[in-house]
Amino acid sequence: MADHATMRAWQVTELGEPAQVLATAEVPTPEPGPGQVRVRVTAAACNFADVLLCRGAYQAKPELPFTPGVELCGVVDEVGPGCPPDLLHRRVVGRPVLPHGGFAEYAVLEAHSSFAVPTGLDDTTAAALHLTYLTPWLGLHRRARIQPGEVLVVTGAAGGVGTAAVQLGVAAGAQVIAIVSGARKAATVRELGATNVIDRSSTDVIEAVRELTDGHGADVVFESVGGEAYRQATKYIAFEGRILLIGFASGTIPQQRLDHAFVKNYSILGLHWSLYLDHEPELVRAAQDDLFQLALEKRIDPLVRQSSVDDLPQALGKLAGSRALGKTVLTSG
């Protein structure tokens, strides 16, 4: 039985922009089902997926009302039938099972995709090292097979996933070119170790990439923006380059010119990272272990802004307006 019959949670009561549709409520505390664990949430990270959930534009469409929050760190306080009892009281990161998302006092995770957090990493850092870093890890290492010395261009490089891609590119030995909009974002990304930074608000991106690479272009493009950013990538991609499709934060899904890929010899690679939980779960576990180790060795260090869970509508509003730098992680403290 639950320790508390009800809990406080943020709920989406109708679809729309986060600031308009989120409200707090007392709701029943969820109980874990077979193969699931319940966690007391200690830190929940904000993702663009949460904005899309509020709008009803995400691939998962839970029934209203529901609690968003797709990435968290928490302490297991109850295990469901069929779960190893040694998970109890363990600190884990994972992806909550909707409709019981992470912006609540308690959430439910699948036991097989709950990852134990090593000592030496605090809750806020750990919460940012799951979905946000697994996306570029699997994209760069599994899909794009990035190699030391290759040129990596990261679009939308100042956001949560973008800053993670910059750091993992640097850790992989790539020459990282970060594309951002505005001087403030450019300064932030430079501090993360990017080889070069392009401010697209004042620079011709295509010419800048060609100039910085002596005409070679980008071997890998980590593309999360869509629209014009994708079109530009097809112009500066190198021979046998790989354009890695992560998302479409601009709201515009590009129409791919397959004849263009044909004549320029480049590859278009899609990434829906959570499919690996179904098809290659051991790869995900190995990736998560590697991320924890990289963080413990200080080779990656999430750019995190910690805030109160009470600030959720404002935090998601900044994400919706592309005003967020790095990753926002919410805690109850």
C-alpha positions as CSV (number, residue, x, y, z in Angstrom):
1,M,0.0,0.0,0.0
2,A,1.1,3.6,-0.6
3,D,2.5,5.5,2.3
4,H,0.3,8.4,1.4
5,A,-3.2,8.1,-0.2
6,T,-2.7,11.3,-2.2
7,M,0.1,13.4,-3.4
8,R,0.7,16.8,-5.0
9,A,1.2,16.8,-8.7
10,W,1.2,19.1,-11.7
11,Q,-1.6,18.2,-14.1
12,V,-2.5,19.1,-17.7
13,T,-6.2,19.6,-17.6
14,E,-6.6,20.7,-21.2
15,L,-4.3,20.9,-24.2
16,G,-2.4,24.1,-25.0
17,E,0.7,26.1,-23.9
18,P,2.2,25.0,-20.6
19,A,1.6,28.3,-18.8
20,Q,-2.1,28.1,-19.6
21,V,-2.9,24.4,-19.1
22,L,-0.8,23.3,-16.0
23,A,-2.3,23.3,-12.5
24,T,-1.5,21.7,-9.3
25,A,-3.8,19.1,-7.7
26,E,-4.1,16.5,-5.0
27,V,-4.3,13.2,-6.8
28,P,-4.1,9.5,-5.8
29,T,-0.6,8.3,-5.2
30,P,0.2,5.8,-8.0
31,E,0.8,2.1,-7.2
32,P,3.4,0.1,-9.2
33,G,2.1,-2.7,-11.4
34,P,3.9,-5.9,-12.3
35,G,7.4,-5.2,-13.3
36,Q,7.2,-1.6,-12.1
37,V,8.6,0.4,-9.2
38,R,7.3,3.6,-7.5
39,V,9.8,6.3,-6.7
40,R,9.8,9.4,-4.5
41,V,10.8,12.0,-7.0
42,T,13.9,14.0,-5.9
43,A,14.7,15.8,-9.2
44,A,12.7,16.1,-12.5
45,A,14.3,17.5,-15.6
46,C,12.4,19.6,-18.1
47,N,12.4,18.5,-21.8
48,F,10.8,19.9,-25.0
49,A,8.8,16.6,-25.0
50,D,6.9,18.0,-22.0
51,V,6.0,21.1,-24.0
52,L,4.7,18.8,-26.7
53,L,2.8,16.7,-24.2
54,C,1.0,19.8,-23.0
55,R,0.1,20.7,-26.6
56,G,-1.0,17.2,-27.5
57,A,1.7,17.1,-30.1
58,Y,3.9,14.3,-28.7
59,Q,3.8,10.8,-30.0
60,A,2.4,9.6,-26.6
61,K,-1.0,11.1,-26.0
62,P,-2.2,10.2,-22.4
63,E,-5.8,10.9,-21.5
64,L,-6.6,14.1,-19.7
65,P,-5.8,14.9,-17.0
66,F,-2.2,13.7,-16.8
67,T,1.1,14.6,-15.2
68,P,4.0,15.4,-17.6
69,G,7.7,14.9,-16.8
70,V,9.6,12.3,-18.9
71,E,12.9,12.3,-17.0
72,L,13.7,12.0,-13.3
73,C,15.8,10.9,-10.5
74,G,14.2,9.4,-7.4
75,V,14.4,6.8,-4.6
76,V,12.5,3.6,-5.0
77,D,9.9,3.3,-2.2
78,E,7.8,0.4,-3.4
79,V,8.3,-2.4,-5.9
80,G,5.6,-4.1,-7.8
81,P,5.0,-7.9,-8.4
82,G,7.9,-9.6,-10.1
83,C,10.5,-6.9,-9.3
84,P,13.8,-7.6,-7.5
85,P,13.4,-6.6,-3.9
86,D,16.9,-5.2,-3.8
87,L,15.6,-2.2,-5.9
88,L,13.8,-0.9,-2.8
89,H,15.4,2.2,-1.4
90,R,17.8,2.4,-4.4
91,R,18.4,5.8,-6.1
92,V,17.6,5.5,-9.8
93,V,17.0,7.6,-12.9
94,G,14.5,6.7,-15.5
95,R,11.5,7.6,-17.7
96,P,8.2,7.7,-15.9
97,V,5.2,5.7,-17.1
98,L,2.6,8.2,-18.3
99,P,0.1,9.4,-17.1
100,H,2.1,9.5,-13.9
101,G,5.0,11.7,-15.0
102,G,7.8,13.2,-13.0
103,F,6.4,16.5,-12.0
104,A,4.8,15.1,-8.9
105,E,5.8,13.8,-5.5
106,Y,5.8,10.2,-6.7
107,A,6.0,8.5,-10.1
108,V,6.1,5.0,-11.6
109,L,9.0,3.5,-13.6
110,E,9.5,0.2,-15.4
111,A,12.0,-1.7,-13.4
112,H,13.9,-2.9,-16.4
113,S,14.6,0.7,-17.5
114,S,15.4,2.1,-14.1
115,F,19.2,2.8,-13.7
116,A,21.0,2.9,-10.4
117,V,22.8,6.1,-9.8
118,P,26.4,5.8,-8.5
119,T,27.5,7.6,-5.4
120,G,29.4,10.7,-6.3
121,L,26.6,12.2,-8.4
122,D,23.9,14.4,-6.9
123,D,20.2,14.0,-7.8
124,T,20.1,17.1,-10.0
125,T,23.0,16.1,-12.1
126,A,21.8,12.5,-12.3
127,A,18.4,13.6,-13.5
128,A,20.0,15.5,-16.4
129,L,22.1,12.5,-17.4
130,H,19.4,10.2,-18.6
131,L,17.2,11.1,-21.6
132,T,19.1,14.3,-22.3
133,Y,22.4,12.5,-22.7
134,L,21.2,9.1,-23.9
135,T,19.8,10.9,-27.0
136,P,23.2,12.3,-28.2
137,W,25.1,9.2,-27.0
138,L,23.0,6.8,-29.0
139,G,22.8,9.3,-31.9
140,L,26.6,10.0,-32.1
141,H,28.0,6.6,-31.2
142,R,25.4,4.1,-32.4
143,R,23.7,5.8,-35.4
144,A,26.4,8.1,-36.7
145,R,29.4,6.1,-35.6
146,I,31.4,9.3,-35.0
147,Q,35.2,9.0,-35.1
148,P,37.9,11.1,-33.4
149,G,38.9,14.0,-35.6
150,E,35.6,14.2,-37.5
151,V,33.7,17.4,-37.8
152,L,30.5,17.5,-35.8
153,V,28.0,20.3,-36.2
154,V,25.4,20.7,-33.5
155,T,22.3,22.8,-34.3
156,G,20.3,24.3,-31.4
157,A,23.5,23.8,-29.4
158,A,22.5,25.9,-26.4
159,G,19.6,23.8,-25.3
160,G,19.6,20.8,-23.0
161,V,20.2,18.1,-25.6
162,G,22.3,20.5,-27.7
163,T,24.8,21.2,-24.8
164,A,24.9,17.4,-24.1
165,A,25.8,16.7,-27.8
166,V,28.5,19.4,-27.7
167,Q,30.1,17.8,-24.6
168,L,29.8,14.2,-25.9
169,G,31.3,15.3,-29.2
170,V,34.3,16.9,-27.4
171,A,34.7,13.8,-25.3
172,A,34.7,11.6,-28.5
173,G,37.5,13.7,-29.9
174,A,35.5,15.4,-32.6
175,Q,36.0,19.0,-33.9
176,V,32.7,20.5,-32.7
177,I,31.0,23.4,-34.4
178,A,28.1,24.7,-32.3
179,I,25.3,26.7,-34.0
180,V,23.3,29.0,-31.7
181,S,21.2,32.2,-32.0
182,G,22.5,35.2,-30.0
183,A,25.7,36.3,-28.2
184,R,24.6,35.0,-24.8
185,K,24.0,31.5,-26.1
186,A,27.3,31.7,-28.0
187,A,29.3,32.6,-24.9
188,T,27.6,29.7,-23.0
189,V,28.5,27.1,-25.6
190,R,32.1,28.2,-25.9
191,E,32.5,27.4,-22.2
192,L,31.5,23.8,-22.9
193,G,34.5,23.2,-25.2
194,A,33.1,23.7,-28.7
195,T,35.9,24.2,-31.2
196,N,34.0,26.9,-32.9
197,V,30.6,28.7,-32.4
198,I,28.4,30.1,-35.2
199,D,25.8,32.7,-34.3
200,R,23.2,32.1,-36.9
201,S,21.5,35.4,-36.2
202,S,24.4,37.4,-37.6
203,T,26.4,34.9,-39.8
204,D,25.8,32.9,-43.0
205,V,25.8,29.4,-41.5
206,I,26.6,27.5,-44.7
207,E,29.6,29.7,-45.6
208,A,30.8,29.7,-42.0
209,V,30.9,25.9,-41.8
210,R,32.7,25.6,-45.1
211,E,35.2,28.2,-44.1
212,L,35.9,26.7,-40.7
213,T,36.5,23.3,-42.3
214,D,38.5,24.5,-45.3
215,G,35.7,23.4,-47.6
216,H,35.4,19.9,-46.2
217,G,32.0,20.4,-44.5
218,A,30.5,18.4,-41.6
219,D,31.0,14.7,-41.2
220,V,28.1,14.5,-38.8
221,V,25.3,17.0,-38.2
222,F,23.3,16.6,-34.9
223,E,20.1,18.2,-36.1
224,S,17.3,19.0,-33.6
225,V,15.8,22.2,-35.1
226,G,14.3,21.3,-38.5
227,G,13.1,23.8,-41.0
228,E,15.8,26.1,-42.3
229,A,18.5,24.5,-40.1
230,Y,18.0,21.2,-41.8
231,R,18.1,22.8,-45.3
232,Q,21.4,24.4,-44.4
233,A,22.8,21.1,-43.2
234,T,22.2,19.5,-46.6
235,K,24.3,22.3,-48.1
236,Y,27.3,22.0,-45.8
237,I,27.3,18.3,-45.2
238,A,30.5,16.5,-46.3
239,F,31.0,13.7,-48.8
240,E,29.7,10.5,-47.0
241,G,28.5,12.7,-44.1
242,R,25.6,11.8,-41.8
243,I,22.7,14.1,-40.9
244,L,21.2,12.8,-37.6
245,L,17.6,13.8,-37.1
246,I,16.8,14.3,-33.4
247,G,13.7,16.5,-33.6
248,F,12.0,19.6,-35.0
249,A,12.2,22.3,-32.3
250,S,11.4,25.0,-34.9
251,G,8.0,23.3,-35.4
252,T,8.7,22.8,-39.1
253,I,9.3,19.3,-40.3
254,P,11.5,19.4,-43.4
255,Q,10.6,17.8,-46.7
256,Q,13.6,15.6,-47.4
257,R,15.1,15.9,-50.9
258,L,16.2,12.3,-51.4
259,D,17.6,13.1,-54.9
260,H,19.9,15.6,-53.1
261,A,21.1,12.9,-50.7
262,F,21.6,10.7,-53.8
263,V,23.8,13.1,-55.7
264,K,25.8,14.2,-52.7
265,N,26.4,10.8,-51.1
266,Y,25.2,11.7,-47.6
267,S,23.1,9.7,-45.2
268,I,19.9,10.7,-43.3
269,L,19.7,9.0,-39.9
270,G,16.6,9.0,-37.7
271,L,16.8,8.5,-33.9
272,H,14.0,7.6,-31.5
273,W,16.2,6.6,-28.6
274,S,13.6,4.9,-26.5
275,L,13.1,2.2,-29.1
276,Y,16.4,0.9,-28.0
277,L,14.8,0.0,-24.6
278,D,12.7,-2.5,-26.6
279,H,15.2,-3.7,-29.2
280,E,18.6,-3.2,-27.5
281,P,18.1,-2.8,-23.8
282,E,21.6,-3.8,-22.9
283,L,23.0,-1.1,-25.2
284,V,21.0,1.5,-23.3
285,R,22.3,0.2,-20.0
286,A,25.9,0.3,-21.3
287,A,25.3,3.8,-22.6
288,Q,23.9,4.9,-19.2
289,D,26.9,3.4,-17.4
290,D,29.3,5.2,-19.7
291,L,27.5,8.5,-19.2
292,F,27.7,8.1,-15.4
293,Q,31.4,7.3,-15.7
294,L,32.1,10.3,-18.0
295,A,30.4,12.5,-15.4
296,L,32.3,11.0,-12.5
297,E,35.6,11.6,-14.5
298,K,34.4,15.2,-15.2
299,R,34.7,14.7,-18.9
300,I,31.1,15.8,-19.2
301,D,29.3,18.2,-16.8
302,P,25.6,18.9,-17.5
303,L,24.8,22.6,-17.8
304,V,22.0,22.7,-15.2
305,R,19.8,25.4,-13.9
306,Q,18.1,24.2,-10.7
307,S,14.7,25.6,-9.8
308,S,11.7,24.8,-7.7
309,V,9.0,22.4,-9.0
310,D,6.6,25.3,-8.3
311,D,8.2,27.1,-11.3
312,L,7.2,24.4,-13.8
313,P,4.9,26.5,-16.0
314,Q,7.6,29.2,-16.4
315,A,10.3,26.7,-17.0
316,L,8.4,24.9,-19.8
317,G,7.4,28.3,-21.2
318,K,11.1,29.2,-21.6
319,L,11.6,25.9,-23.4
320,A,8.6,26.5,-25.7
321,G,10.1,29.9,-26.6
322,S,13.7,28.6,-27.1
323,R,14.9,30.9,-24.3
324,A,16.3,28.2,-22.0
325,L,20.0,27.7,-21.7
326,G,21.2,24.2,-20.9
327,K,18.9,22.0,-18.8
328,T,16.4,23.0,-16.2
329,V,16.0,20.5,-13.3
330,L,13.2,21.0,-10.8
331,T,13.4,19.9,-7.1
332,S,11.0,20.2,-4.2
333,G,13.6,21.8,-2.0
